């Protein structure tokens, strides 16, 4: 492989850094998708990405986000 620690365990700093990067991305994903206005923009520009968001929440047992968004968007148009 291309890493210097082939056959050995990776340095703890590399493991910690990777873990921090994963946590940062998860936090960013959760933070960004809490905003209904952002989800509305995603629905207009990238509906497939928003569909994945809705499905993943439904699979994890969180229901009603899609319906709440649709009601919010319909009421804001009136």
Biopython code that builds the backbone (N, CA, C, O; Angstrom):
import numpy as np
from Bio.PDB.StructureBuilder import StructureBuilder

atoms = [
    (1, "UNK", "N", (0.830, -1.189, 0.000)),
    (1, "UNK", "CA", (0.000, 0.000, 0.000)),
    (1, "UNK", "C", (0.875, 1.253, 0.000)),
    (1, "UNK", "O", (2.101, 1.149, 0.021)),
    (2, "UNK", "N", (0.281, 2.386, -0.023)),
    (2, "UNK", "CA", (1.012, 3.643, -0.141)),
    (2, "UNK", "C", (1.343, 4.285, 1.202)),
    (2, "UNK", "O", (1.932, 5.366, 1.217)),
    (3, "UNK", "N", (0.995, 3.674, 2.318)),
    (3, "UNK", "CA", (1.261, 4.273, 3.623)),
    (3, "UNK", "C", (2.581, 3.784, 4.181)),
    (3, "UNK", "O", (3.003, 2.661, 3.904)),
    (4, "UNK", "N", (3.230, 4.622, 4.962)),
    (4, "UNK", "CA", (4.536, 4.302, 5.536)),
    (4, "UNK", "C", (4.449, 3.245, 6.618)),
    (4, "UNK", "O", (5.446, 2.588, 6.917)),
    (5, "UNK", "N", (3.289, 3.066, 7.207)),
    (5, "UNK", "CA", (3.171, 2.144, 8.326)),
    (5, "UNK", "C", (2.655, 0.771, 7.903)),
    (5, "UNK", "O", (1.956, 0.101, 8.663)),
    (6, "UNK", "N", (3.002, 0.363, 6.696)),
    (6, "UNK", "CA", (2.559, -0.919, 6.178)),
    (6, "UNK", "C", (2.982, -2.038, 7.124)),
    (6, "UNK", "O", (4.155, -2.159, 7.478)),
    (7, "UNK", "N", (2.022, -2.841, 7.520)),
    (7, "UNK", "CA", (2.299, -3.939, 8.426)),
    (7, "UNK", "C", (2.276, -3.537, 9.889)),
    (7, "UNK", "O", (2.343, -4.401, 10.762)),
    (8, "UNK", "N", (2.185, -2.267, 10.172)),
    (8, "UNK", "CA", (2.141, -1.772, 11.546)),
    (8, "UNK", "C", (0.810, -1.060, 11.760)),
    (8, "UNK", "O", (0.066, -0.809, 10.812)),
    (9, "UNK", "N", (0.526, -0.747, 12.993)),
    (9, "UNK", "CA", (-0.692, 0.025, 13.244)),
    (9, "UNK", "C", (-0.433, 1.491, 12.893)),
    (9, "UNK", "O", (0.684, 1.978, 13.070)),
    (10, "UNK", "N", (-1.450, 2.198, 12.399)),
    (10, "UNK", "CA", (-1.256, 3.600, 12.011)),
    (10, "UNK", "C", (-0.981, 4.464, 13.240)),
    (10, "UNK", "O", (-1.408, 4.128, 14.345)),
    (11, "UNK", "N", (-0.282, 5.555, 13.056)),
    (11, "UNK", "CA", (-0.027, 6.460, 14.178)),
    (11, "UNK", "C", (-1.342, 6.980, 14.759)),
    (11, "UNK", "O", (-2.306, 7.214, 14.030)),
    (12, "UNK", "N", (-1.366, 7.153, 16.050)),
    (12, "UNK", "CA", (-2.583, 7.592, 16.727)),
    (12, "UNK", "C", (-3.068, 8.937, 16.195)),
    (12, "UNK", "O", (-4.273, 9.182, 16.133)),
    (13, "UNK", "N", (-2.148, 9.799, 15.816)),
    (13, "UNK", "CA", (-2.535, 11.103, 15.284)),
    (13, "UNK", "C", (-3.353, 10.954, 13.999)),
    (13, "UNK", "O", (-4.311, 11.698, 13.787)),
    (14, "UNK", "N", (-2.985, 10.006, 13.148)),
    (14, "UNK", "CA", (-3.732, 9.780, 11.907)),
    (14, "UNK", "C", (-5.142, 9.286, 12.207)),
    (14, "UNK", "O", (-6.098, 9.689, 11.544)),
    (15, "UNK", "N", (-5.270, 8.424, 13.194)),
    (15, "UNK", "CA", (-6.585, 7.902, 13.566)),
    (15, "UNK", "C", (-7.451, 9.021, 14.145)),
    (15, "UNK", "O", (-8.624, 9.152, 13.795)),
    (16, "UNK", "N", (-6.870, 9.817, 15.024)),
    (16, "UNK", "CA", (-7.612, 10.923, 15.633)),
    (16, "UNK", "C", (-8.022, 11.934, 14.569)),
    (16, "UNK", "O", (-9.160, 12.405, 14.570)),
    (17, "UNK", "N", (-7.111, 12.269, 13.665)),
    (17, "UNK", "CA", (-7.409, 13.231, 12.603)),
    (17, "UNK", "C", (-8.551, 12.728, 11.714)),
    (17, "UNK", "O", (-9.459, 13.490, 11.381)),
    (18, "UNK", "N", (-8.508, 11.471, 11.336)),
    (18, "UNK", "CA", (-9.569, 10.906, 10.501)),
    (18, "UNK", "C", (-10.905, 10.935, 11.229)),
    (18, "UNK", "O", (-11.938, 11.253, 10.638)),
    (19, "UNK", "N", (-10.878, 10.607, 12.496)),
    (19, "UNK", "CA", (-12.103, 10.634, 13.290)),
    (19, "UNK", "C", (-12.669, 12.048, 13.370)),
    (19, "UNK", "O", (-13.881, 12.237, 13.270)),
    (20, "UNK", "N", (-11.811, 13.029, 13.549)),
    (20, "UNK", "CA", (-12.259, 14.426, 13.608)),
    (20, "UNK", "C", (-12.872, 14.865, 12.280)),
    (20, "UNK", "O", (-13.865, 15.593, 12.264)),
    (21, "UNK", "N", (-12.290, 14.430, 11.182)),
    (21, "UNK", "CA", (-12.830, 14.795, 9.868)),
    (21, "UNK", "C", (-14.221, 14.202, 9.663)),
    (21, "UNK", "O", (-15.122, 14.873, 9.159)),
    (22, "UNK", "N", (-14.387, 12.951, 10.054)),
    (22, "UNK", "CA", (-15.693, 12.304, 9.919)),
    (22, "UNK", "C", (-16.724, 13.023, 10.785)),
    (22, "UNK", "O", (-17.836, 13.292, 10.331)),
    (23, "UNK", "N", (-16.364, 13.331, 12.019)),
    (23, "UNK", "CA", (-17.284, 14.032, 12.913)),
    (23, "UNK", "C", (-17.662, 15.408, 12.357)),
    (23, "UNK", "O", (-18.819, 15.821, 12.445)),
    (24, "UNK", "N", (-16.693, 16.108, 11.790)),
    (24, "UNK", "CA", (-16.962, 17.436, 11.227)),
    (24, "UNK", "C", (-17.936, 17.345, 10.056)),
    (24, "UNK", "O", (-18.831, 18.180, 9.932)),
    (25, "UNK", "N", (-17.773, 16.355, 9.208)),
    (25, "UNK", "CA", (-18.677, 16.195, 8.065)),
    (25, "UNK", "C", (-20.083, 15.836, 8.520)),
    (25, "UNK", "O", (-21.063, 16.349, 7.979)),
    (26, "UNK", "N", (-20.186, 14.962, 9.507)),
    (26, "UNK", "CA", (-21.505, 14.605, 10.023)),
    (26, "UNK", "C", (-22.192, 15.812, 10.658)),
    (26, "UNK", "O", (-23.394, 16.013, 10.486)),
    (27, "UNK", "N", (-21.430, 16.601, 11.382)),
    (27, "UNK", "CA", (-21.990, 17.801, 12.002)),
    (27, "UNK", "C", (-22.456, 18.785, 10.929)),
    (27, "UNK", "O", (-23.537, 19.364, 11.039)),
    (28, "UNK", "N", (-21.650, 18.969, 9.910)),
    (28, "UNK", "CA", (-22.013, 19.886, 8.825)),
    (28, "UNK", "C", (-23.287, 19.411, 8.131)),
    (28, "UNK", "O", (-24.179, 20.209, 7.845)),
    (29, "UNK", "N", (-23.369, 18.114, 7.862)),
    (29, "UNK", "CA", (-24.552, 17.547, 7.215)),
    (29, "UNK", "C", (-25.793, 17.793, 8.075)),
    (29, "UNK", "O", (-26.822, 18.246, 7.574)),
    (30, "UNK", "N", (-25.688, 17.494, 9.357)),
    (30, "UNK", "CA", (-26.831, 17.663, 10.255)),
    (30, "UNK", "C", (-27.213, 19.132, 10.385)),
    (30, "UNK", "O", (-28.398, 19.464, 10.374)),
    (31, "UNK", "N", (-26.243, 20.000, 10.507)),
    (31, "UNK", "CA", (-26.508, 21.429, 10.680)),
    (31, "UNK", "C", (-27.176, 22.011, 9.441)),
    (31, "UNK", "O", (-28.161, 22.742, 9.541)),
    (32, "UNK", "N", (-26.643, 21.688, 8.292)),
    (32, "UNK", "CA", (-27.155, 22.250, 7.039)),
    (32, "UNK", "C", (-28.576, 21.777, 6.778)),
    (32, "UNK", "O", (-29.418, 22.562, 6.343)),
    (33, "UNK", "N", (-28.850, 20.516, 7.036)),
    (33, "UNK", "CA", (-30.167, 19.988, 6.714)),
    (33, "UNK", "C", (-31.217, 20.304, 7.768)),
    (33, "UNK", "O", (-32.370, 19.899, 7.614)),
    (34, "UNK", "N", (-30.859, 21.013, 8.833)),
    (34, "UNK", "CA", (-31.865, 21.451, 9.802)),
    (34, "UNK", "C", (-32.605, 22.683, 9.308)),
    (34, "UNK", "O", (-33.639, 23.041, 9.872)),
    (35, "UNK", "N", (-32.114, 23.325, 8.293)),
    (35, "UNK", "CA", (-32.692, 24.568, 7.787)),
    (35, "UNK", "C", (-33.697, 24.273, 6.667)),
    (35, "UNK", "O", (-33.293, 23.813, 5.599)),
    (36, "UNK", "N", (-34.995, 24.526, 6.882)),
    (36, "UNK", "CA", (-35.991, 24.264, 5.841)),
    (36, "UNK", "C", (-35.753, 25.062, 4.560)),
    (36, "UNK", "O", (-36.051, 24.576, 3.469)),
    (37, "UNK", "N", (-35.224, 26.271, 4.679)),
    (37, "UNK", "CA", (-34.934, 27.060, 3.476)),
    (37, "UNK", "C", (-33.850, 26.399, 2.638)),
    (37, "UNK", "O", (-33.916, 26.406, 1.408)),
    (38, "UNK", "N", (-32.857, 25.830, 3.304)),
    (38, "UNK", "CA", (-31.813, 25.118, 2.578)),
    (38, "UNK", "C", (-32.398, 23.893, 1.885)),
    (38, "UNK", "O", (-32.052, 23.602, 0.740)),
    (39, "UNK", "N", (-33.288, 23.172, 2.580)),
    (39, "UNK", "CA", (-33.911, 21.997, 1.960)),
    (39, "UNK", "C", (-34.757, 22.411, 0.763)),
    (39, "UNK", "O", (-34.829, 21.674, -0.221)),
    (40, "UNK", "N", (-35.398, 23.573, 0.827)),
    (40, "UNK", "CA", (-36.174, 24.060, -0.315)),
    (40, "UNK", "C", (-35.254, 24.310, -1.511)),
    (40, "UNK", "O", (-35.581, 23.952, -2.642)),
    (41, "UNK", "N", (-34.106, 24.926, -1.249)),
    (41, "UNK", "CA", (-33.125, 25.154, -2.317)),
    (41, "UNK", "C", (-32.646, 23.827, -2.885)),
    (41, "UNK", "O", (-32.519, 23.678, -4.101)),
    (42, "UNK", "N", (-32.381, 22.862, -2.009)),
    (42, "UNK", "CA", (-31.939, 21.539, -2.469)),
    (42, "UNK", "C", (-33.022, 20.869, -3.305)),
    (42, "UNK", "O", (-32.727, 20.193, -4.291)),
    (43, "UNK", "N", (-34.275, 21.060, -2.909)),
    (43, "UNK", "CA", (-35.376, 20.451, -3.646)),
    (43, "UNK", "C", (-35.454, 21.007, -5.059)),
    (43, "UNK", "O", (-35.801, 20.284, -5.992)),
    (44, "UNK", "N", (-35.138, 22.274, -5.222)),
    (44, "UNK", "CA", (-35.168, 22.897, -6.545)),
    (44, "UNK", "C", (-33.946, 22.518, -7.382)),
    (44, "UNK", "O", (-34.065, 22.286, -8.585)),
    (45, "UNK", "N", (-32.778, 22.455, -6.753)),
    (45, "UNK", "CA", (-31.534, 22.240, -7.502)),
    (45, "UNK", "C", (-31.111, 20.777, -7.589)),
    (45, "UNK", "O", (-30.684, 20.309, -8.644)),
    (46, "UNK", "N", (-31.233, 20.060, -6.472)),
    (46, "UNK", "CA", (-30.750, 18.677, -6.400)),
    (46, "UNK", "C", (-31.789, 17.798, -5.707)),
    (46, "UNK", "O", (-31.571, 17.365, -4.575)),
    (47, "UNK", "N", (-32.909, 17.531, -6.365)),
    (47, "UNK", "CA", (-33.967, 16.768, -5.698)),
    (47, "UNK", "C", (-33.541, 15.356, -5.292)),
    (47, "UNK", "O", (-34.059, 14.819, -4.313)),
    (48, "UNK", "N", (-32.615, 14.752, -6.019)),
    (48, "UNK", "CA", (-32.190, 13.395, -5.656)),
    (48, "UNK", "C", (-31.425, 13.383, -4.336)),
    (48, "UNK", "O", (-31.539, 12.429, -3.567)),
    (49, "UNK", "N", (-30.647, 14.430, -4.064)),
    (49, "UNK", "CA", (-29.917, 14.516, -2.798)),
    (49, "UNK", "C", (-30.906, 14.674, -1.648)),
    (49, "UNK", "O", (-30.750, 14.049, -0.600)),
    (50, "UNK", "N", (-31.912, 15.500, -1.844)),
    (50, "UNK", "CA", (-32.915, 15.695, -0.804)),
    (50, "UNK", "C", (-33.709, 14.412, -0.573)),
    (50, "UNK", "O", (-34.082, 14.109, 0.560)),
    (51, "UNK", "N", (-33.965, 13.667, -1.628)),
    (51, "UNK", "CA", (-34.677, 12.396, -1.490)),
    (51, "UNK", "C", (-33.870, 11.423, -0.628)),
    (51, "UNK", "O", (-34.438, 10.717, 0.205)),
    (52, "UNK", "N", (-32.568, 11.383, -0.821)),
    (52, "UNK", "CA", (-31.707, 10.531, 0.012)),
    (52, "UNK", "C", (-31.800, 10.966, 1.468)),
    (52, "UNK", "O", (-31.857, 10.123, 2.363)),
    (53, "UNK", "N", (-31.817, 12.262, 1.711)),
    (53, "UNK", "CA", (-31.946, 12.789, 3.072)),
    (53, "UNK", "C", (-33.263, 12.326, 3.697)),
    (53, "UNK", "O", (-33.275, 11.831, 4.824)),
    (54, "UNK", "N", (-34.367, 12.485, 2.971)),
    (54, "UNK", "CA", (-35.664, 12.066, 3.498)),
    (54, "UNK", "C", (-35.684, 10.562, 3.769)),
    (54, "UNK", "O", (-36.126, 10.127, 4.832)),
    (55, "UNK", "N", (-35.209, 9.773, 2.814)),
    (55, "UNK", "CA", (-35.225, 8.314, 2.959)),
    (55, "UNK", "C", (-34.370, 7.861, 4.134)),
    (55, "UNK", "O", (-34.784, 6.990, 4.900)),
    (56, "UNK", "N", (-33.182, 8.441, 4.285)),
    (56, "UNK", "CA", (-32.309, 8.017, 5.381)),
    (56, "UNK", "C", (-32.941, 8.332, 6.731)),
    (56, "UNK", "O", (-32.806, 7.554, 7.676)),
    (57, "UNK", "N", (-33.623, 9.457, 6.830)),
    (57, "UNK", "CA", (-34.324, 9.771, 8.076)),
    (57, "UNK", "C", (-35.488, 8.820, 8.311)),
    (57, "UNK", "O", (-35.711, 8.383, 9.440)),
    (58, "UNK", "N", (-36.226, 8.497, 7.267)),
    (58, "UNK", "CA", (-37.348, 7.573, 7.416)),
    (58, "UNK", "C", (-36.862, 6.184, 7.801)),
    (58, "UNK", "O", (-37.485, 5.521, 8.631)),
    (59, "UNK", "N", (-35.758, 5.732, 7.211)),
    (59, "UNK", "CA", (-35.203, 4.428, 7.565)),
    (59, "UNK", "C", (-34.732, 4.394, 9.018)),
    (59, "UNK", "O", (-34.782, 3.351, 9.669)),
    (60, "UNK", "N", (-34.278, 5.537, 9.516)),
    (60, "UNK", "CA", (-33.801, 5.572, 10.900)),
    (60, "UNK", "C", (-34.933, 5.850, 11.891)),
    (60, "UNK", "O", (-34.688, 5.974, 13.091)),
    (61, "UNK", "N", (-36.163, 5.948, 11.398)),
    (61, "UNK", "CA", (-37.310, 6.104, 12.284)),
    (61, "UNK", "C", (-37.762, 7.532, 12.504)),
    (61, "UNK", "O", (-38.639, 7.781, 13.331)),
    (62, "UNK", "N", (-37.180, 8.475, 11.779)),
    (62, "UNK", "CA", (-37.573, 9.882, 11.906)),
    (62, "UNK", "C", (-38.530, 10.189, 10.758)),
    (62, "UNK", "O", (-38.124, 10.265, 9.598)),
    (63, "UNK", "N", (-39.788, 10.361, 11.093)),
    (63, "UNK", "CA", (-40.811, 10.565, 10.068)),
    (63, "UNK", "C", (-41.382, 11.970, 10.156)),
    (63, "UNK", "O", (-41.314, 12.614, 11.203)),
    (64, "UNK", "N", (-41.943, 12.439, 9.053)),
    (64, "UNK", "CA", (-42.660, 13.702, 9.046)),
    (64, "UNK", "C", (-41.888, 14.891, 8.511)),
    (64, "UNK", "O", (-42.470, 15.960, 8.329)),
    (65, "UNK", "N", (-40.608, 14.743, 8.257)),
    (65, "UNK", "CA", (-39.826, 15.884, 7.767)),
    (65, "UNK", "C", (-40.304, 16.290, 6.376)),
    (65, "UNK", "O", (-40.505, 17.472, 6.098)),
    (66, "UNK", "N", (-40.480, 15.306, 5.515)),
    (66, "UNK", "CA", (-40.931, 15.581, 4.146)),
    (66, "UNK", "C", (-42.293, 16.288, 4.157)),
    (66, "UNK", "O", (-42.499, 17.273, 3.448)),
    (67, "UNK", "N", (-43.211, 15.770, 4.968)),
    (67, "UNK", "CA", (-44.550, 16.342, 5.032)),
    (67, "UNK", "C", (-44.520, 17.758, 5.607)),
    (67, "UNK", "O", (-45.204, 18.649, 5.105)),
    (68, "UNK", "N", (-43.731, 17.961, 6.650)),
    (68, "UNK", "CA", (-43.609, 19.307, 7.231)),
    (68, "UNK", "C", (-43.031, 20.293, 6.223)),
    (68, "UNK", "O", (-43.488, 21.432, 6.127)),
    (69, "UNK", "N", (-42.026, 19.852, 5.475)),
    (69, "UNK", "CA", (-41.436, 20.723, 4.455)),
    (69, "UNK", "C", (-42.464, 21.095, 3.399)),
    (69, "UNK", "O", (-42.577, 22.260, 3.016)),
    (70, "UNK", "N", (-43.211, 20.106, 2.930)),
    (70, "UNK", "CA", (-44.205, 20.384, 1.892)),
    (70, "UNK", "C", (-45.270, 21.354, 2.386)),
    (70, "UNK", "O", (-45.696, 22.243, 1.648)),
    (71, "UNK", "N", (-45.701, 21.185, 3.634)),
    (71, "UNK", "CA", (-46.691, 22.108, 4.200)),
    (71, "UNK", "C", (-46.107, 23.512, 4.342)),
    (71, "UNK", "O", (-46.785, 24.499, 4.057)),
    (72, "UNK", "N", (-44.855, 23.603, 4.781)),
    (72, "UNK", "CA", (-44.197, 24.905, 4.932)),
    (72, "UNK", "C", (-44.071, 25.594, 3.587)),
    (72, "UNK", "O", (-44.356, 26.785, 3.463)),
    (73, "UNK", "N", (-43.643, 24.846, 2.583)),
    (73, "UNK", "CA", (-43.441, 25.435, 1.261)),
    (73, "UNK", "C", (-44.770, 25.863, 0.634)),
    (73, "UNK", "O", (-44.848, 26.905, -0.016)),
    (74, "UNK", "N", (-45.812, 25.054, 0.832)),
    (74, "UNK", "CA", (-47.126, 25.427, 0.293)),
    (74, "UNK", "C", (-47.680, 26.663, 0.985)),
    (74, "UNK", "O", (-48.248, 27.538, 0.330)),
    (75, "UNK", "N", (-47.524, 26.743, 2.290)),
    (75, "UNK", "CA", (-48.068, 27.898, 3.016)),
    (75, "UNK", "C", (-47.283, 29.173, 2.718)),
    (75, "UNK", "O", (-47.840, 30.269, 2.781)),
    (76, "UNK", "N", (-46.012, 29.043, 2.399)),
    (76, "UNK", "CA", (-45.225, 30.242, 2.088)),
    (76, "UNK", "C", (-45.543, 30.775, 0.691)),
    (76, "UNK", "O", (-45.304, 31.949, 0.409)),
    (77, "UNK", "N", (-46.078, 29.926, -0.179)),
    (77, "UNK", "CA", (-46.447, 30.377, -1.523)),
    (77, "UNK", "C", (-47.759, 31.144, -1.508)),
    (77, "UNK", "O", (-48.014, 31.954, -2.400)),
    (78, "UNK", "N", (-48.590, 30.900, -0.511)),
    (78, "UNK", "CA", (-49.910, 31.555, -0.440)),
    (78, "UNK", "C", (-49.840, 32.910, 0.171)),
    (78, "UNK", "O", (-50.864, 33.583, 0.298)),
]
sb = StructureBuilder()
sb.init_structure("model")
sb.init_model(0)
sb.init_chain("A")
sb.init_seg("    ")
for serial, (resi, resn, name, xyz) in enumerate(atoms, 1):
    if name == "N":
        sb.init_residue(resn, " ", resi, " ")
    sb.init_atom(name, np.array(xyz, "f"), 0.0, 1.0, " ", f" {name:<3s}", serial, name[0])
structure = sb.get_structure()
